[in-house]
Every structure is written in structure tokens, then in C-alpha cells.
Amino acid sequence: MGTGQKIQSSNGRAEGRQWLAILDFGSQYTQLIARRVRELGVYARIFPPQIDPLQLTNSHLKGIILSGGPASIYEENAPRLPSFLLNGNLPILGICYGLHLLTQAFGGQVKRGPKREYGRAMLKIKRGSRLLNGIREGSLVWMSHGDRLTSLPPGFEATGSTSNAPYAVIEARERKVYGVQFHPEVAHTEQGRRILKNFLYSICGCSGGWTARSFIPEAIDKIREGVREGGVVCGVSGGVDSTVMAVLLKKALGERAGLLLVENGLMRKGEVEGILETYDALGLEVKLVDAQRLFLKRLQGVEDPEEKRKQIGHSFIEVFEEEAKKVGAEFLAQGTLYPDLVESRSAFGGPSAVIKSHHNVGGLPPQMSLKLVEPLKELFKDEVRKVGRELGLPEKVLLRHPFPGPGLAVRIIGEVTEERLRMLREADAIFIAELKKRGYYQRVWQAFAVLLPLRSVGVMGDYRTYERTIALRAVTSRDGMTADWAKLPDGLLRAVSSRIINEVEGINRVVYDISSKPPSTIEWE
């Protein structure tokens, strides 16, 4: 049985919920479009451009957004606009590359600009624009394009311009087609949220209502509908995602949902004991499965991060299938989130680049005996926290920093060994302890240590050393899709560095990562 067999419907929507479709033409900002739309109270989902038209025939679909993308419409293998969109009556908003596709399809012209425009531009507005209603004259917008419009399609008018883009905003009211050359979804566009709100509410006629509270009964109903009989094994890790999933499963299925904590040897110092205590306080019974030898054996000699994730994903499934046989369960529940699917691309097949395979998405084996249950796969990270709060979970769980499914394996650059795990565990524990001691743990989105595959010369007690380096990483973020490095106090970093070098055998140098996402990712692998 393939991993694609899941209990949710193909589009993940609840009947009766208003929603918006986003076609992904390769932009790394596509997930931000969905995020912003949801912030405005409308459920949004991403699809590849080669989508089956039947997936967009639901009466509750209110509009379509075409994302940007890195290609030029004149490239031979560039993504194309689905022809069925031209004959529909749903409102459409094209962003950057999406604007170029609409312009070409309706008879306008797009040509390579005299220079690539990247960065802020000042927007000039023509009165009467529905899309720009309430937007301030001279508002800053964020450009990122090489091609640009040189002539409008028949029936369209330009309602916004910049010094380098005379057709920065175009509208065809009767056709319900709109386009912008800039990116309203990014924070650099000052009033991008208002522009998207105008499209959703004034043009598409949305009424809102997408909230964490509304998600809970829908999720419970979906679980019950998909798992009408039989049991579910649910892998938990103590984090907010798996804990929220566990509570939802217990509410939906009761004793038919069995919770498993797999000790894979890749967890942080004292983590297993802490997770068991937390779940016991929540009244959730958890079975602990010791599979450390299996995981470490599979990782022996493996250095490539993608291969690490796949080996770990396969090992998890092997353990889950073995445990499922013992109790006769046919389903496996995972805490997969929407960003996991977006970054792995396995769910969409769109042109965006694979950022990394997540162990519970791209890391799954091609064939497995268990059917998947993924009740959180519609949600972003901060939405899961909101759901958890509605379910009454304690702040200790809700504010716990994210921890990757592959664990410390992807925080060791290079091969994973027991000795390297020891060094990383100790260094990471010191970093987290100092953050909590000084009141900074809750001020950052995520913080952790990374063991680097290089040695450097040092001096300890008049002796020459040639030992390893630890990199510290701490970021601020709202949902993990974008992030900035945290400006931690010098005194805190000095204390962490001193403790790690003095207390962790094998480490003689500590560095601090000051890169943001994008262009970097939060995790190193």
C-alpha cells in the first residue's frame, strides 16, 4: 500500500468551509501567500499548476491566487497557465509571474525589462481601484522580477504604477481578473495585508471564519470518518505538534488510539523522561519503545542530510509497523504540518525547489502497510499552537521550542556517532539551560546547538588542543516560514561559550550563527 493512502479527502477541506486556491508557479514565497490569507480568516491551500479542474469545482471556493516564480514566461519549460481558468467566473489575482501569465493569456505583452528590479518601490495609485482601495499613495511595495508588462490586454486598465513598472497593478473588473507586479504577501510591502484583504473580502466576497476553534470539531469529525474501525498507532515526541495530534486522536477515537514514544538515540539530554512526565500529567498513557540500536546502525557511515532523513523515516516506519502488528492497528498518525508538505513538495508536485525532505513526508518508504492519518497537515506551526491553547494544553507544551523529527542527527554535520551525540547533547543542554536561567528561552522561536565537522587548534591549561566546534543558533519568528537571528546579550553568549568549552570534553571553540531565513534555513540540515 502506497504512502499516498490517507484518510483526508484529496484537498483537505471540510464541506461548507469557504476557501481559496493558490497555484504554485515556483515562488519561495508561495507558502507566505497561504499564511497571509489564513491570517485574514480565510482557509487557503496550495496546488500545482497542472491541477485537475475537478479539484476547483467546489461551490465554496471563492477565488484563486497565482503565485510568483523564478521563470520567464518565454522559457521553453516554464510553468503555464491552466486553460480552464480563462473560462471560469471566479476572481483571480496574479502575483508577479502570475501577472505575466494572465497578461499573456488575455492578449497583452510581457518583455524582458532593461534591468532586473529587486527591492522596494513606491506605488502610485489611480483612483477607483477595487484592489487598492484604502491603500496610501506612495506606499512601499516589494519588487522581484526580470520581465515586465509593456502593453495591457484588451479590457484591462492600469490602476497602480512605480517608476520602473508602469503597469504595476492591473484590473479587469468584468472578468474579475487582477494582477500585481510586486509581492503583497511579504512584510516589506507596507500595505500588502490590506491589498490581500481587499481581494478576499471586497472582490471574492469571503465572510471569514477560519479559526483554530473552528478547526477542532472539523478535525475530530474527519478522524472519525476516516478511521471507522480498527486502531491507530500515534508517534509522539513531546512537542506541540504531536501532543495536539494525540489529544485530538484521543477525543475522536478514545482507546483505539495508542500513543508511542520511540527512543531513537537522537533525542536531547533528559528528554525521554521529561516527555513521559508531561504526558502522565495530561492523563495520556504512552508506550516507550527503545530502538536506539536500530537507528544508530542505519545512520552508520551516512553523511548526506537527505539520506539521513530517509534512513530515519524508514526506521520510524519499521518500528511503527512492528508495534501496529502487536495490537492489530491499521493506521499510523503523524504530526505532519503544512510547511512540512510545502518544503518537501511531495504533496504538491509543483515547480518550487525541494528545501529538505521531512522524515515524515519525503523520508517515508515508497511502500508501507499502514494507512496515514495526518490531522494537522492543514496547519502552520503557530496555528497548531492556537489549536493547542483551545484544547487546554499547558504553556509548558505550547511554548516548547520546535525540534526536528530526525532529532540531533540533522544537527550533527556529517556522520552520526555516539561520541558526537554525547558532545552535542551536553552543549545543547547548556545553551538551553542558560537561556531559561536568564529569561530568554521564550523570547526566541527556536534555539539549539550544532556540531560542526571541523577541528581547530586551541589552548587549555598550557596544552595544545585540536578539537571540535559548536555553532549556536537562535532565531525569532512567527511561524517558522521566515526567521531572523536573535540578538542575544553578549553576557549570555559569553557564559554559554565558557561553559561549553570548560564542561564538554572534545569542544574547544563556539561560534554564533547570524544568518536569517531566507536565504538560510533555520536548521543546518
CORBEL-V398736 format. One record per run of one state. SS is the DSSP state (~ for helix, > for strand, _ for the rest). FROM is the first residue (numbers start at 1). TO is the last residue. If there is no record, write none. Layout:
# CORBEL-V398736
ss=(SS:SS)
from=(FROM:FROM)
to=(TO:TO)
This chain:
# CORBEL-V398736
ss=(_:>:_:>:_:>:_:~:_:>:_:~:_:>:_:~:_:>:_:~:_:>:_:>:_:>:_:>:_:>:_:>:_:~:_:~:_:>:_:~:>:_:~:_:>:_:~:_:~:_:>:_:~:_:>:_:>:_:~:_:~:_:~:>:_:~:_:~:_:>:_:>:_:>:_:~:_:>:_:>:_)
from=(1:2:3:6:7:19:25:30:40:43:49:53:57:61:67:83:88:91:96:97:106:109:123:124:126:140:152:157:162:169:173:177:181:192:204:212:227:232:236:240:257:264:271:282:286:291:292:300:305:328:331:334:338:345:367:368:371:374:381:391:395:399:407:412:413:418:438:441:444:446:461:463:477:483:486:490:504:507:513:517:518)
to=(1:2:5:6:18:24:29:39:42:48:52:56:60:66:82:87:90:95:96:105:108:122:123:125:139:151:156:161:168:172:176:180:191:203:211:226:231:235:239:256:263:270:281:285:290:291:299:304:327:330:333:337:344:366:367:370:373:380:390:394:398:406:411:412:417:437:440:443:445:460:462:476:482:485:489:503:506:512:516:517:525)
